[in-house]
Amino acid sequence: MGNDTVVLTTGGRSEDFAKKIVDLPEHCFVQMGDFSGYTIQQCARKEIKKAYVVGFIGKLAKMAAGVKQTHVKGSKVDMNFLAELARKCNANERIIESIKTANTARHVSEIIIENNVNGFFEEICNETYNT
């Protein structure tokens, strides 16, 4: 079909969101679900030049930490990893401790937003890109 760019999403809601911010034909959007590692390998094998990854914080946090299969039963969000990302963004010790004891990645995002920790979400994206 001639496209060398895809948008990999973790599900229907992230795909719907991605379609609002990335202008590509419908066939360029691929729901990878929990299989990020395999999907990205296939992109490389099929010579896809650019792959956007769109998902909610829980899946992206797992991917950023190097997890290749992100299903809830197969892996957990590493709160210590997220706390270290917050530390890189100059979060204070109170915030870092709150992140370490957070219940979910969504809870972490609430802590980050409430405390105006600048650059945190960009750090997750950067780490996801670098894994």
SULSUL-V601668 format. One record per run of one state. SS is the DSSP state (@ for helix, = for strand, . for the rest). FROM is the first residue (numbers start at 1). LEN is the number of residues. Records with the same first field share a line. If there is no record, write none. Layout:
SS=FROM-LEN + FROM-LEN
This chain:
.=1-4 + 10-2 + 22-4 + 32-4 + 46-4 + 55-2 + 65-14 + 89-4 + 101-4 + 115-5 + 131-1
==5-5 + 29-3 + 50-5
@=12-10 + 26-3 + 36-10 + 57-8 + 79-10 + 93-8 + 105-10 + 120-11
